Amino acid sequence: MQAKLFYLFTCFVLLAFFTPSKAQKRTGTGANEKLKSQAIQDIQGKYNEYKNIALQIWDYAEVGYKEVNSSALLQKTLTDNGFKVESGVAGIPTAFVATYGSGEPVIGILAEYDALPGLSQEATPTQKPIVGKNAGHACGHHLFGTASVAAGIELQKLISEKKLKGTVKVFGCPAEEGGSGKVYMVREGLFNNVDAVIHWHPDNENNITTTSSLANKSAKFRFHGISSHAAASPERGRSALDGVEAMNYMVNMMREHIPQETRIHYVITSGGKAPNVIPDYAEVYYYVRHPKKDEVKEIFDRVVKAANGAAQGTGTTVDYEIIGGTHDLLINNTLAETMQANLQKVGGVTYTADELSFAKQIQSTFGFQAPEVTTANTIKPLNLLAPAGGGSTDVGDVSYAVPTVGLGAATWVPGVPAHSWQAVACGGTDIGIKGLVVAAKTMALTGIDLLTNPGLIQKGREEFAKTKGNYKYEALLGDRKPALNYRD
């Protein structure tokens, strides 16, 4: 009897000793922890290399579908590290897919690298545009693309050393800013055989993405009229600009009668050249957003009716070109919990004395109460009940094709908004590079978990199927070819 009790007690102790805790299951144990430690050290050891790549892309500052040099640099970096690169995919010259390894699982990492027009800025804490340049990386995509490539290279290294098995794919994704580059890649089926996708985005804090995005449909409305002398013979003219203004007025009245979560923005991109010449051509560029893709479709159709009515009322004609269309973002809580544990393992960003001074100077330009600078070094708690956010991203379409998980890393001084000169400035300094490294490490660690834990992938896919339901994916931008000249 005593021998039996001793045997049971021994089994219980061994079971307790070798059974991983929930935290261990999320972050990995034993060999996994060694791999993660190696990944963290490897990426940190290449800090200057990745800094040089990111700052080169920051300097290129190429807008959507024009990222020739930025894309080429990332492709060369991947090729030099053993990846096989297929460029010009989905009919987009600056898009690519870089692949290393073989077999399952297949893990994808998204990389972006487009800049924004009209936001040129030096890496200084005061507003100072770069002479001779128009665009700037106000959304940090130079950091985005470089960190994603860094994470992919680390997974490649571990696969080449026979420490991991599977396939890693880095997707070079152009024109996220309004061009919907990933939509064409999804439509082309490039994500069909991928088990999970990892992404990230520059931010002013460190967090896991549990906030959905707004679905978005955009178009350029082009009005055509009759030119004439505005003083001598105005009766002979029909102003295309009148058509644009009439459309805008009707859409603005429509705002009272649409769901309150809706966002509609426009900018007149062409309105004539001289006041005394009745313009025979005018163009207005519209975005329509809502948390639900079906609502976006319906509201956009009403905007089209407003355009047609404006044309009829002003004696002009109108046509429109769909420029972009993106889905809302499906959140995968299973993968988010795993990535949260890895982000906590990596930690946040610590500023030097000079960086603290830079940060405080930047914050003095806000015009609002800034968060504590030290929040860049903290990790935001996981919030699985977060409401939809205020922005849109073509990552949403990817999330309808494959389980997707992402994070934000503090590449900007706390409080800095995206699409600002302050974001460009931070991205050109080590403040941005440090956030890049946080993101690269976290993505690499999450990739290790996915490559070594089939159960995690299976659970992620089950949640994905449940969240997506019976919806059959259909691109909101239809069957149009990529809008390669939408920034012209």
N, C-alpha and C positions, 0 to 999 in steps of 0.2 A: 504494500500500500504506500509506504514511504517512498519507494523507488518510483511508483507511478506519479505521486504528487510532485516529486523532484523533476520528473520528466515533463510534466505539464507546466510547472513553473519555469523551467528552462525554455520551453517553446514560447511561453508568453513573453519572456524577456527578449528572446531573439526576434519575435514578431514585432514587439514594440520598438526594438532598436533599428530594424530594417524597414519598417513601414514609414514612408515619407509623410511629413505634415502637408497641409493644404498649401502652405507657402512654398514648401520644397517642390510640390507637384507643379506649381506655377512657374517657378524659376529654374527648376532642374536640380539634380543632385549629382554627387560624385563626378564622373567624367564630364558631365554637362557644365558643372561649375568651373572645372579646369578650362574647358573650351571658352567659357564666357570671360574668364579672367584673361586668357590669352587674347581674345578679341578686343577687350578694353585696352590692353597694353599695345597691341598692334596698331590700332587706330590712333591712339594717343601718340605713338611713336612716329606717325606720318603727319603730324599736325601741320608742319610747315609745307609739306607737299600739297596737302589738300587746301591749305590757305592760299597757296600760289594759284591753284586752279580756280578757286572761287573768286579771287580778286581779279583774275584775268577775265572771267565771264562778267564780273561786275563792271569792268572797264569796257568790254564789248557793248553791253547794254543794248542787245538786239531785241526788237519787238516781235510779236507773234508771227510765226511762219517765215521770219527773216533771220532766224538764229543760226546762220550758216557756220560762223566761227565757233560759237558756243557748243553747238551740237558736235562739230568735228573734234573739238578738244576733248569732250567727254567720251566720244567713240574711240579716239586714239588711246585715252587712258585705260579704257576697258580692254581694247585689243592688246595693248602692251602687257596686260595682266592675264592673258590667256583666253579671253572671251572671244566667241565667234559673233561678229556683229553683222546684222542685216539692216542696211540703211534704206531710207526712202520708202518705208512701209506705209500702207494705207493711203497711198497717193500723196504723201507729204514728204517733200525732200529733206526736211530737218528732223523727221521722226525715225526712230530706230528701235530694234530689239537686240540686246546683247545676251548671249546664252553661254553658260558653262555647266558642265556635268552631264549626267544622263540618268534616266529613270525617274521614279517617283520618290518622294513628293516633288512637285514643281512649285517653287516659291517665286513670286514676282515682286519687284520693287519699282515704284514709280519715281521718275526723275523729271523735273521741270527746269526750264532755263530761259523763259521769255521775260523781257522787261516791259515797263509801262511808258507810254509816250508822255511828254510834257513834264517829266519829273527828274530831270538832270540835277545832280547835286554832288558836291565834293564831300569827302569824309571828314566834315567839320561840324561842330555843335551849333553853328550858326548857318542860316540859310544862304547858300552860295552856289548857284548853278555852275556847272562846268561849261566854259565858253566853247561854243561850237558843237555842243551835244544837246539833244532834245530828250532822249529817253533815260530812264534810270531804274534800278532794281528796287522799286518801292514796295514790292511784295516778297523780296528776298529769294527769288527763284534761282539766283546764282548759288546761294547756299543750299537750296533744296536739291538741285541736280547733283552738286558735288557730294553732299552727305549721302545721297542714295547710291551714288557710284562707290563711295567709300565702303558702305555696308555691303554692297554686292561683291566688292573685291575681297573683303574679309571672309565672306562665306565661300568664295571661290578658293581662297587660300586653304581653308579648312577641308574643303572637298579634295583639293589636289594633294593634301597631306594624308588623305584617307581617314580623316577624323570625322568626316560627315559623308553621308550618301544622299544623292538626289540631284536636282537641277535648280539652278538659280538663274532668273531672267531679270535683267534691268531694262525697263521700258523707257526709252527717251521720248518724252511727251511734250511737244511744242504747243504754243499758243493757248495756254490755259486761260489767260486773261481775255475772255470774250471770243476766242477762236474755236473753243470746244474741240481741241485736238484729240483728246482721248476718246471722244464719241466716235470718231471715224475709225479709231483703232479697235474699239469694242465692236462696232458695226462690221469690221473686217474679220472678226473672229479671232483676234490675236490673243485673247484671254481664255479661249475655250478650254484649254487643257491645263490651266493653272489651278492649283489647289487652294492657294491663299495669296493675297496681295498686301504688301506693306507700303505705307506712305507716311509723309510727315509734312509739316508746314512751319515756316518761320512764325514766331509769335513774340509777345512780350511777357510770357510766362511759360512754365513747363507743365504740360497737361496731356492727358490722353483724349483723343477726339471721341466724345460721346454726344456731340451736338450735331443733329442733322443739318443739311444745307437747304437752301431754297431752290426749287426747280426754276429754270430760267429759259425764256425764249426771246431771241433778239432778231431785229431786222432793220435794214435801211430802207426807208420809204423815199422814193424819188418822184418829185412832181415836175411836170413839163408844161410850160405855158408858151406865151408869145411875147417876144421882146419888142419894145418900142420906146420912144423918147418919153420919159416920165412927165415932162411939162408940155411939150409941143403936141403930142398925140397919144395921151394916155388911154383914150377910148379904144385904140387899136391893140393895146396890150392885154395880156392875161398873165398875172404875176404868179409864178411858181412859188415864190416866197409866201404869198397870200394863202396858197394851198397848205403849206407847212404850218403857218400860224393858225389857220382855221382848224387844222387837224389837232394841233397842240391844245387849242382852246377847248375843243370837244372832249378830248381825252382827260383834260383837267377837270371838266365838269363830271365826267364819268367816275372820277375817284370817289364821289359821294355814294355811288351805287355798286360798289364792289366789295368783296370780303376785306375786312380791316387788315388782315395779314399781308395783303398784296403790296408789292412795291413796283412802281412804274417810273422809269427814268428816261430822259431823252436829252440829246444835244443836237443842235443844228450844225451839221457839218459843211453845208454849203448854202449860202443865202443870197448870192449875187455879188457883184464886184463894185458897183457904183450906184449911189442913190438916184441918179438921174437916168438910169437905165433899168427898165422893168425887166427883172430876171426871168429868163425862160427856163431856168433849171434851178431847183433847190432840193436839198436832201436833209432828212432828219433821221437820226439813229436812235432806236428804241430798245429798252430792256423791259420785259414783263416777268415778274417773279412772284412765287407763292410757294408755301411749303408742300402743296400737292400738285403733282404734274398735270392732272386732269383740269384743275382750276386754271393753271397757266394756259393751257390750250384754249379754254373757253374765253378767258379774258383777252388773250391775244387776238382771237377772232373778232372780238368787239372793237379792238384797236384798228383792225383792218377795215371794219365798216366805217369807223370814224374817218379814216383816210379817204375812202371812196366817197363819203358824203362831202368831205372838204373839197375834193376835186370837182365834184358836180357843182357845188355852190360857188366856186371861184372860176369856173370855166376852164379848168386845167385837166390834165390826166395824171394818173399816178400808177406806179408799179412798185413792187417791193421785192427785196432779196433777203431770204432767211440767212442770217450770218451765223448764229449759234443756237444751241438748244441743249440744256443739260438737265438731268434728273436730280431729284433730291438724293441725299446720302443715306444709305442703309447702314445702321450701326450694328456691329457684331459684338455683343457683350462678352462672349466667351473669349474672343481674341483680345478684346480691350483689357480684360482682367489680367491676362498674361503679360501684355505690354506694360500695364501699370506697374507690375512687380519688377519688370526689367528697368523701367525708367527710375524707379526708386533705388534700384541697385546702382545705377549710373550716377544719379544725383544731378544737381543743377549747375548754375554758372556762378563762379566767384570772380569779382572784379578786382583788378589791381588799384592802387591809389590813383594812378592817372586815369584809369577807366571810370572810377567813381566820380572824378572831377568832370570828365566828359559827360557822364550820365546826368549829373546834376545840372550842367549847362543845358543839355537837351531838354530836360524836364522843365526848365525855366521858360521854355518857348511854348509850352502847351496852352496856357490860358485857362487851365483847370487844375484841380488838386491832383497831384501825381501820386501813384502808389509808392510805397517804400522801395528803395533801390534794392534792398536785400531780398525782395521777393523773387529775383532772378535766380536765387540759390535754393529756392524751395520747390517742392513738387506738389501740385494741386491735387487734392483728394479726388478719387474717381467718383463721378456723378453719372449714374446710369439712367437718371430721370431728367436729363437736361432737355429743354425745349429746342425747337429748330432755331438755327442761327440766322444772321441777317445777310449772309453772303451766299454765293453760288460757286460750284466747282464741278468740273467735268469728271472728277473722281467719283461723283455720284453715279455716273453711267457704269464705271468699272464695278461699283458696289452692287449693281444689278446683274453683273456677269459672274462674280466670284466673291467669296468671303473676303472682306477688306477691313483693315485696321490701320489707324494712324495716330500720330501724336503731334503736339506743338512743342517747340523748344524755344527758350528765351534767347533769340538772336537780336532782339531789340531791347532797348532800355525799358523797364517797366512803365507802362502807360503810353508808349509810342503806338499810334495807330498804323495799320497797314495803309499803303497807298499814300504815304506822306514823305516829304523830303527828309524828315527825321529818320524814317525807316531806311532810306537810301544811305544816309550818313552812317548809321550804325552798321549797316551791312558791309561797309567798306573798311571796317576796323576789326580788331580782335574780339570785340564784343560780339559781333556776328559770327566770327569763326568759332568761338567757344561754344555757342549754341549749336552750330553745325556739328561739332564733335559729339555733343550730347545726343543729338538726333541719330548720327551715324552709329554710335555705340548701342543705343536702344534698339534700333532696327536690326543690327547684327545679332544682338542677344535674342530678340524675338524670332529671327530667322533660325537660330540654333534650336530653339524650342520647337518650331514647326518642323524642322528637318529630322528631329529625333523623337517626336511624340506623335505617332499616327492617331492616337485617341483625341488629341487636341484638334487636329485637322478635321476628324470625323465629327466631333461635337460642333466645331465651327460651321461645318457644312450643313449640319442638321438645323442649326439656328438660322442660317442663311435661307434655307429652303422654306422654313416656317415664316420668316419675316417677309420674304418676297411673295409667298403665296402662289396663286395661279397666274400672276401677271406675266404676259409674254412681252419681252423687251421690244420696244420700238423707238428709234431715235427721234427726238422732238424736232430735229432739224431736217427730217425726211431723208430723201435719197440724194440730196445735193452733193456735189463734190466739195472737197475742202476749200474753204474761203481763203485762199492763199494770199489774196491782196486786200483783206479786210482792213488793214492798217494804212492803206494808201489814201 
